[in-house]
Amino acid sequence: MSIEPNSHSNESHNQDSTHGSQLSSEDYENNDEKLLSVNKNKEEADKRLGALQPEHNSAIQNKIEENKVKENKVKDNKVIQDKTSYFYKNGSSLNVLEPKGVFIALFAIALTLIGILLNNPLIGTLGILLTSVFSGVILLPWFQIVLNKLLTSQQRSLIIGISGLIVAGIAVIKFSGIQVDWDVSGVIAGWFGALGQILIAIIAVYVAWRQYIISKELTIQQNSLTVQQNNITQQQTIDSYFQGISDLVLYDEGLLEDWPQERLLAEGRTAAILSSVDAKGKAKIIRFLSQSKLLTPLKRDSHLGRAIFDGKGGYAEDRYNGVRVIDLGVMLAGADLSHNDLRWTDLSEANLVRANLSGCDLVKANLARCILYEGDLSASDLNGTRFFYGKAENASPRSRYRHYPPDYETGEYTGAVVQNVDFSNVERMSDSVKYYCCAWCGEKSRATIPGGCEGIPNKLEQRIGN
């Protein structure tokens, strides 16, 4: 009983060896099939490796795709070689012909030439047929290679499908007995041509419109970038101005001392920068100068010119004889300061003729003795804004040529010039300011003051009449 299993194993071993020898001989007979099987085995091995190592799945997938491409190339070469095996050597390149293929091709060419020389239609026709057939067979592999390189399989399928539809349409017209009226067809073709021209025109208009939109968007972007760059440049200029003024003020013998030349230089620098910045920049400069007390008339030592302390940690003001470090004068005449923060700023005695202060926050701002002639204060906030000193009933605007000095106790000649000012929609105007403005703004401006000026005398008209 111990012998039978051995004998059975020997027989199975012999069968396996025989079967293995048959497989090996078949593999050696067909190298292409062996290459395909090796690629398939490699693909399976790559898939197993990908399952074991997920982090390398992408690299393995690329390898599998390369193997598939090689496999397809092998198949294509095998098909081409099978089709041309009669003319080409097995396993050789396409430009090496078998001797019998060369002989048949030369024979066909010679037969065609003989037919041409002898002027024999029969021989010539036979030669033409043979030459065309064998030349086509020779060139077919090359044509297939070029076609595969130029067109993808989807493109080839699309061309064949369109060609088939055209041929089928012609065949339907031919065999269905449909009579084609070529005049009508010409008219229809003309209509289609006109429609095509209209469509082309529409497409051209659309393209032009899109180009306009794109150009407009680019222009808007460029303008936005330009505005941002201008804002950055302006802020840098303002910062440089602040630093220069601060250096002059903080210098040991600076602007707060008796150095008129330095004050003149500061005023000139201020006038130059106010003319080169926008409304927001002007507001920043005014706030800086006002909070630094550079616009306020300061009480000074009559001999040394030094500003005198007020005993409360600041400098004493002198509205009668004080000297301002920077006198705005006419720097803001006609200026656009609209929609800006001007709270607690000192604009007293400034020339604001035709200035635009609409929408400004003028809370606690000092506008006494300033000239607001034909200015715009519409929609501005006038909460606590000073237009005069003293009582509203006794206050009056500054004299035109400063012939009369101001009286800060009674308020005479301390008020702002508000003639023809637009007060439309102003907010939080106090009763005293309303009384003063109604009395001295003139008939045109009285109609713009919220709530009207009923019961308030028009003192401006009375002064002009006198």
C-alpha positions as CSV (number, residue, x, y, z in Angstrom):
1,M,0.0,0.0,0.0
2,S,3.0,2.2,0.4
3,I,3.9,1.6,-3.2
4,E,0.7,2.8,-4.8
5,P,0.9,6.4,-3.6
6,N,4.4,6.6,-4.8
7,S,3.5,5.3,-8.2
8,H,0.6,7.6,-8.3
9,S,2.8,10.5,-7.4
10,N,5.3,9.5,-10.1
11,E,2.6,9.3,-12.7
12,S,1.2,12.7,-11.7
13,H,4.8,14.0,-11.7
14,N,5.3,12.7,-15.2
15,Q,2.0,14.2,-16.3
16,D,2.9,17.5,-14.9
17,S,6.4,17.4,-16.4
18,T,4.9,16.4,-19.8
19,H,2.3,19.1,-19.5
20,G,5.0,21.6,-18.5
21,S,7.1,20.6,-21.4
22,Q,4.2,21.1,-23.7
23,L,3.5,24.5,-22.3
24,S,7.2,25.5,-22.6
25,S,7.3,24.4,-26.2
26,E,4.2,26.3,-27.0
27,D,5.5,29.4,-25.3
28,Y,8.7,29.2,-27.4
29,E,6.6,28.9,-30.5
30,N,4.6,32.1,-29.8
31,N,6.6,34.8,-28.2
32,D,3.8,37.4,-28.4
33,E,1.4,35.2,-26.4
34,K,4.0,34.6,-23.8
35,L,4.6,38.4,-23.5
36,L,0.8,38.9,-23.0
37,S,0.6,36.2,-20.3
38,V,3.6,37.7,-18.5
39,N,2.0,41.1,-18.6
40,K,-1.3,39.7,-17.3
41,N,0.6,37.9,-14.4
42,K,2.4,41.1,-13.7
43,E,-0.9,43.1,-13.6
44,E,-2.3,40.6,-11.1
45,A,0.8,40.8,-9.0
46,D,0.7,44.6,-9.1
47,K,-2.9,44.5,-8.0
48,R,-2.1,42.2,-5.1
49,L,0.8,44.5,-4.2
50,G,-1.5,47.5,-4.3
51,A,-3.9,45.7,-1.9
52,L,-1.1,45.1,0.5
53,Q,0.4,48.6,0.2
54,P,-2.3,51.2,-0.2
55,E,0.1,54.1,0.0
56,H,1.6,53.0,-3.3
57,N,-1.7,52.6,-5.2
58,S,-1.1,55.5,-7.5
59,A,2.3,54.4,-8.6
60,I,1.1,50.8,-9.2
61,Q,-1.9,52.1,-11.2
62,N,0.5,54.0,-13.5
63,K,2.5,50.8,-14.0
64,I,-0.6,48.9,-14.8
65,E,-1.6,51.5,-17.4
66,E,1.8,51.3,-19.0
67,N,1.5,47.5,-19.2
68,K,-1.8,47.9,-20.9
69,V,-0.4,50.3,-23.5
70,K,2.5,47.9,-24.2
71,E,0.0,45.1,-24.5
72,N,-2.1,47.1,-27.1
73,K,1.0,47.9,-29.1
74,V,1.9,44.2,-29.2
75,K,-1.6,43.3,-30.4
76,D,-1.5,46.0,-33.1
77,N,2.0,44.9,-34.3
78,K,0.8,41.3,-34.4
79,V,-2.3,42.2,-36.5
80,I,-0.2,44.3,-38.9
81,Q,2.4,41.5,-39.2
82,D,-0.4,38.9,-39.8
83,K,-1.9,41.1,-42.5
84,T,1.4,41.7,-44.2
85,S,3.2,38.4,-43.5
86,Y,3.0,37.5,-47.1
87,F,5.2,40.4,-48.1
88,Y,7.2,41.2,-44.9
89,K,9.7,39.1,-43.0
90,N,8.4,37.7,-39.7
91,G,9.6,39.8,-36.7
92,S,11.3,42.3,-38.9
93,S,10.6,46.0,-39.3
94,L,8.0,47.2,-41.9
95,N,10.5,48.3,-44.5
96,V,12.0,44.8,-45.1
97,L,10.1,42.8,-47.7
98,E,10.2,39.1,-48.5
99,P,11.9,38.3,-51.8
100,K,8.6,37.0,-53.2
101,G,6.8,40.2,-52.2
102,V,9.5,42.2,-54.0
103,F,9.3,40.1,-57.1
104,I,5.5,40.4,-57.3
105,A,5.6,44.2,-56.8
106,L,8.3,44.6,-59.5
107,F,6.4,42.3,-61.8
108,A,3.2,44.4,-61.5
109,I,5.1,47.6,-62.1
110,A,6.9,46.1,-65.1
111,L,3.6,44.8,-66.5
112,T,2.1,48.3,-66.3
113,L,5.0,49.9,-68.0
114,I,4.9,47.3,-70.8
115,G,1.2,48.0,-71.3
116,I,2.0,51.7,-71.6
117,L,4.8,51.2,-74.1
118,L,2.9,48.7,-76.2
119,N,-0.3,50.8,-75.9
120,N,-2.1,47.6,-75.1
121,P,-5.2,48.2,-73.0
122,L,-5.5,44.6,-71.8
123,I,-2.0,44.4,-70.5
124,G,-2.1,47.9,-69.2
125,T,-5.4,47.3,-67.3
126,L,-4.0,44.1,-65.8
127,G,-0.8,45.9,-64.7
128,I,-2.8,48.7,-63.2
129,L,-4.9,46.3,-61.2
130,L,-2.0,44.3,-60.0
131,T,0.1,47.4,-59.2
132,S,-2.7,49.1,-57.3
133,V,-3.6,46.0,-55.2
134,F,0.0,45.2,-54.3
135,S,1.0,48.8,-53.7
136,G,-2.0,49.2,-51.5
137,V,-1.2,46.1,-49.5
138,I,2.4,47.4,-49.1
139,L,1.3,50.9,-48.0
140,L,-1.6,49.7,-45.7
141,P,0.5,49.2,-42.6
142,W,2.1,52.6,-42.9
143,F,-1.2,54.2,-43.5
144,Q,-2.6,52.5,-40.3
145,I,0.3,53.7,-38.3
146,V,-0.1,57.3,-39.5
147,L,-3.8,57.2,-38.9
148,N,-3.4,55.9,-35.4
149,K,-1.0,58.7,-34.6
150,L,-3.1,61.5,-36.2
151,L,-6.6,60.4,-35.0
152,T,-7.8,58.8,-31.8
153,S,-10.2,55.9,-31.8
154,Q,-13.1,58.3,-30.8
155,Q,-12.3,60.7,-33.7
156,R,-12.1,57.8,-36.2
157,S,-15.5,56.5,-35.0
158,L,-17.0,60.0,-35.3
159,I,-15.7,60.4,-38.9
160,I,-17.0,57.0,-39.9
161,G,-20.4,57.7,-38.3
162,I,-20.8,61.0,-40.1
163,S,-19.8,59.5,-43.4
164,G,-22.2,56.7,-42.9
165,L,-25.1,59.1,-42.3
166,I,-24.3,61.1,-45.4
167,V,-24.1,58.0,-47.6
168,A,-27.3,56.7,-46.0
169,G,-29.1,60.0,-46.7
170,I,-28.0,60.0,-50.3
171,A,-29.1,56.3,-50.7
172,V,-32.5,57.2,-49.2
173,I,-33.0,60.0,-51.7
174,K,-31.8,57.7,-54.5
175,F,-33.9,54.6,-53.9
176,S,-37.0,56.1,-52.3
177,G,-38.0,57.9,-55.5
178,I,-38.1,61.3,-53.9
179,Q,-37.9,64.0,-56.5
180,V,-35.6,66.8,-55.4
181,D,-36.6,70.3,-56.6
182,W,-33.2,71.9,-57.0
183,D,-34.7,75.4,-57.3
184,V,-36.4,75.0,-53.9
185,S,-33.2,73.4,-52.5
186,G,-31.3,76.5,-53.7
187,V,-33.8,78.8,-52.0
188,I,-33.5,76.8,-48.8
189,A,-29.8,76.8,-49.1
190,G,-29.9,80.6,-49.5
191,W,-32.0,80.9,-46.4
192,F,-29.6,78.7,-44.5
193,G,-26.8,80.9,-45.8
194,A,-28.5,84.1,-44.7
195,L,-29.3,82.5,-41.3
196,G,-25.6,81.5,-41.0
197,Q,-24.5,85.0,-41.7
198,I,-26.9,86.3,-39.1
199,L,-25.6,83.8,-36.6
200,I,-22.0,84.8,-37.5
201,A,-23.0,88.5,-36.9
202,I,-24.6,87.6,-33.6
203,I,-21.5,85.7,-32.5
204,A,-19.3,88.6,-33.6
205,V,-21.5,91.0,-31.5
206,Y,-21.3,88.7,-28.6
207,V,-17.6,88.3,-28.8
208,A,-17.3,92.2,-29.0
209,W,-19.6,92.5,-26.1
210,R,-17.6,90.0,-24.0
211,Q,-14.4,91.8,-25.0
212,Y,-15.9,95.1,-23.8
213,I,-17.0,93.5,-20.5
214,I,-13.6,92.0,-19.9
215,S,-11.9,95.3,-20.8
216,K,-14.3,97.2,-18.5
217,E,-13.6,94.8,-15.7
218,L,-9.8,95.1,-16.2
219,T,-10.2,98.9,-16.3
220,I,-12.2,98.8,-13.0
221,Q,-9.5,96.6,-11.4
222,Q,-6.8,98.9,-12.7
223,N,-8.6,101.9,-11.4
224,S,-9.1,100.2,-8.0
225,L,-5.4,99.4,-7.9
226,T,-4.6,103.0,-8.8
227,V,-6.9,104.3,-6.1
228,Q,-5.3,102.0,-3.5
229,Q,-1.8,103.1,-4.7
230,N,-2.8,106.8,-4.5
231,N,-4.2,106.2,-1.0
232,I,-1.0,104.6,0.1
233,T,1.1,107.4,-1.5
234,Q,-1.1,110.1,0.1
235,Q,-0.9,108.5,3.5
236,Q,2.9,108.4,3.2
237,T,2.9,112.0,2.2
238,I,0.7,113.0,5.2
239,D,2.8,111.0,7.6
240,S,5.9,112.7,6.3
241,Y,4.2,116.1,6.8
242,F,3.2,115.1,10.4
243,Q,6.7,114.2,11.2
244,G,8.1,117.4,9.7
245,I,5.7,119.6,11.6
246,S,6.3,117.6,14.8
247,D,10.1,118.1,14.5
248,L,9.6,121.9,14.1
249,V,7.3,122.1,17.1
250,L,9.4,119.9,19.4
251,Y,12.7,121.5,18.5
252,D,14.3,123.5,21.4
253,E,13.8,126.7,19.5
254,G,10.8,125.6,17.5
255,L,7.5,127.0,16.4
256,L,6.2,127.6,19.9
257,E,9.0,130.1,20.3
258,D,9.4,133.5,18.7
259,W,10.6,132.3,15.3
260,P,8.3,133.8,12.6
261,Q,10.2,132.3,9.7
262,E,9.6,128.8,10.9
263,R,5.9,129.5,11.3
264,L,5.8,130.8,7.7
265,L,7.5,127.7,6.5
266,A,5.0,125.5,8.4
267,E,2.1,127.5,6.8
268,G,3.6,127.1,3.4
269,R,4.1,123.4,3.8
270,T,0.5,123.1,5.1
271,A,-0.9,125.1,2.1
272,A,1.0,122.8,-0.3
273,I,-0.2,119.6,1.2
274,L,-3.8,120.7,1.6
275,S,-4.0,121.4,-2.2
276,S,-2.7,117.9,-3.1
277,V,-4.8,115.6,-1.0
278,D,-8.5,114.6,-1.1
279,A,-11.2,115.4,1.4
280,K,-10.3,112.5,3.7
281,G,-6.6,113.7,3.7
282,K,-7.6,117.3,4.4
283,A,-9.7,116.2,7.4
284,K,-6.8,114.2,8.8
285,I,-4.5,117.2,8.6
286,I,-7.1,119.6,10.1
287,R,-7.7,117.2,13.0
288,F,-3.9,116.8,13.6
289,L,-3.3,120.6,13.6
290,S,-6.3,121.3,15.7
291,Q,-5.6,118.7,18.4
292,S,-2.0,119.9,18.5
293,K,-3.2,123.5,19.3
294,L,-1.4,124.7,16.2
295,L,-4.6,126.4,14.9
296,T,-5.5,128.0,18.2
297,P,-4.4,131.6,19.0
298,L,-2.0,131.1,22.0
299,K,-1.1,133.6,24.6
300,R,2.6,134.5,24.3
301,D,5.3,136.3,26.2
302,S,5.4,139.8,24.7
303,H,9.2,139.8,24.9
304,L,10.3,136.2,24.1
305,G,7.3,135.1,22.1
306,R,7.0,131.9,24.0
307,A,3.6,130.4,24.6
308,I,2.4,130.8,28.2
309,F,1.1,127.8,30.2
310,D,-2.5,128.0,31.4
311,G,-1.7,126.3,34.8
312,K,-3.7,123.3,33.8
313,G,-1.1,121.4,31.8
314,G,-1.7,123.2,28.5
315,Y,-1.2,126.5,26.8
316,A,-3.4,129.5,27.5
317,E,-5.6,130.8,24.7
318,D,-5.8,134.5,23.8
319,R,-8.6,135.2,21.3
320,Y,-7.8,138.9,21.2
321,N,-4.0,139.1,20.7
322,G,-2.9,135.4,20.5
323,V,-0.7,134.1,17.7
324,R,-1.5,130.9,15.9
325,V,1.4,128.6,14.9
326,I,-0.4,128.0,11.6
327,D,-3.0,130.4,10.2
328,L,-5.2,128.6,7.7
329,G,-6.3,131.8,6.0
330,V,-7.7,131.0,2.6
331,M,-6.2,127.4,2.4
332,L,-9.7,125.8,2.6
333,A,-11.6,128.3,0.4
334,G,-13.8,126.2,-1.9
335,A,-12.4,122.9,-0.4
336,D,-14.3,119.7,-0.4
337,L,-14.5,118.3,3.1
338,S,-17.8,116.5,2.8
339,H,-18.6,113.4,4.9
340,N,-15.6,113.6,7.2
341,D,-15.0,113.7,10.9
342,L,-14.2,117.3,12.0
343,R,-15.2,117.0,15.7
344,W,-13.5,119.3,18.2
345,T,-11.6,121.1,15.4
346,D,-10.8,124.8,15.6
347,L,-11.6,126.4,12.3
348,S,-12.2,129.9,13.8
349,E,-11.4,132.8,11.4
350,A,-10.7,130.4,8.5
351,N,-11.9,131.4,5.1
352,L,-14.4,128.6,4.0
353,V,-16.0,130.5,1.1
354,R,-18.0,128.0,-0.9
355,A,-16.6,125.1,1.0
356,N,-18.4,121.8,1.0
357,L,-19.0,120.6,4.6
358,S,-22.1,118.5,3.8
359,G,-22.5,115.4,5.9
360,C,-19.6,116.3,8.2
361,D,-19.5,115.6,11.9
362,L,-19.0,119.1,13.4
363,V,-19.8,118.2,17.0
364,K,-18.0,120.8,19.3
365,A,-16.3,122.3,16.3
366,N,-15.4,126.0,16.5
367,L,-16.6,128.0,13.5
368,A,-16.7,131.4,15.1
369,R,-15.6,134.3,12.9
370,C,-15.0,131.9,9.9
371,I,-16.4,132.8,6.5
372,L,-19.0,130.2,5.3
373,Y,-20.4,132.4,2.5
374,E,-22.3,130.2,0.1
375,G,-21.0,127.1,1.8
376,D,-22.8,123.7,2.1
377,L,-23.6,122.4,5.6
378,S,-26.5,120.2,4.5
379,A,-27.0,116.9,6.5
380,S,-24.1,117.9,8.9
381,D,-24.2,117.3,12.6
382,L,-24.2,120.6,14.5
383,N,-24.5,119.4,18.0
384,G,-22.5,121.9,20.2
385,T,-21.0,123.6,17.1
386,R,-19.9,127.1,18.0
387,F,-20.9,129.8,15.5
388,F,-20.4,132.8,17.8
389,Y,-19.5,133.9,21.3
390,G,-21.9,135.5,23.8
391,K,-25.6,135.4,23.4
392,A,-27.3,134.7,20.1
393,E,-29.5,137.9,20.4
394,N,-26.4,140.1,20.7
395,A,-24.0,138.2,18.4
396,S,-23.2,139.4,14.9
397,P,-20.9,138.2,12.1
398,R,-17.4,139.5,11.8
399,S,-16.9,142.8,10.0
400,R,-16.1,142.4,6.4
401,Y,-12.8,144.2,6.4
402,R,-12.1,143.6,10.1
403,H,-12.6,147.3,10.9
404,Y,-14.4,146.4,14.1
405,P,-12.7,144.2,16.7
406,P,-14.6,141.3,18.1
407,D,-16.1,141.5,21.6
408,Y,-16.0,138.0,23.1
409,E,-18.1,139.1,26.1
410,T,-21.1,140.5,24.3
411,G,-20.6,138.4,21.1
412,E,-20.6,141.4,18.7
413,Y,-18.5,140.7,15.6
414,T,-17.6,137.2,16.8
415,G,-20.0,135.3,14.7
416,A,-19.5,133.3,11.5
417,V,-20.5,134.7,8.1
418,V,-23.4,132.3,7.2
419,Q,-25.0,134.3,4.3
420,N,-26.5,132.0,1.6
421,V,-25.4,128.8,3.4
422,D,-27.3,125.6,2.7
423,F,-28.6,124.3,6.1
424,S,-30.9,121.5,4.6
425,N,-31.4,118.5,6.8
426,V,-28.8,119.6,9.4
427,E,-29.0,117.5,12.6
428,R,-29.1,118.6,16.3
429,M,-29.0,122.3,15.7
430,S,-29.5,124.1,19.0
431,D,-32.0,126.9,19.5
432,S,-29.4,129.5,19.9
433,V,-27.5,128.5,16.8
434,K,-30.8,128.4,14.9
435,Y,-31.7,131.9,16.0
436,Y,-28.2,133.2,15.0
437,C,-28.3,131.5,11.6
438,C,-31.9,132.6,10.8
439,A,-31.0,136.2,11.8
440,W,-27.8,136.4,9.7
441,C,-28.1,133.8,6.8
442,G,-30.4,135.8,4.5
443,E,-33.7,135.1,3.0
444,K,-32.4,132.4,0.7
445,S,-30.9,130.3,3.5
446,R,-33.7,130.8,5.9
447,A,-35.9,128.5,3.8
448,T,-33.3,125.7,4.2
449,I,-33.2,125.7,8.1
450,P,-35.2,122.8,9.6
451,G,-38.3,124.0,11.3
452,G,-38.3,127.4,9.6
453,C,-37.4,130.8,11.0
454,E,-40.8,132.1,11.9
455,G,-40.7,134.8,14.5
456,I,-36.9,135.4,14.1
457,P,-36.0,138.8,12.6
458,N,-33.8,139.0,9.5
459,K,-31.0,141.1,10.8
460,L,-28.9,140.7,7.7
461,E,-31.5,142.5,5.6
462,Q,-31.8,145.2,8.2
463,R,-28.0,145.8,8.2
464,I,-27.9,145.9,4.4
465,G,-30.8,148.4,4.4
466,N,-29.0,150.6,6.9
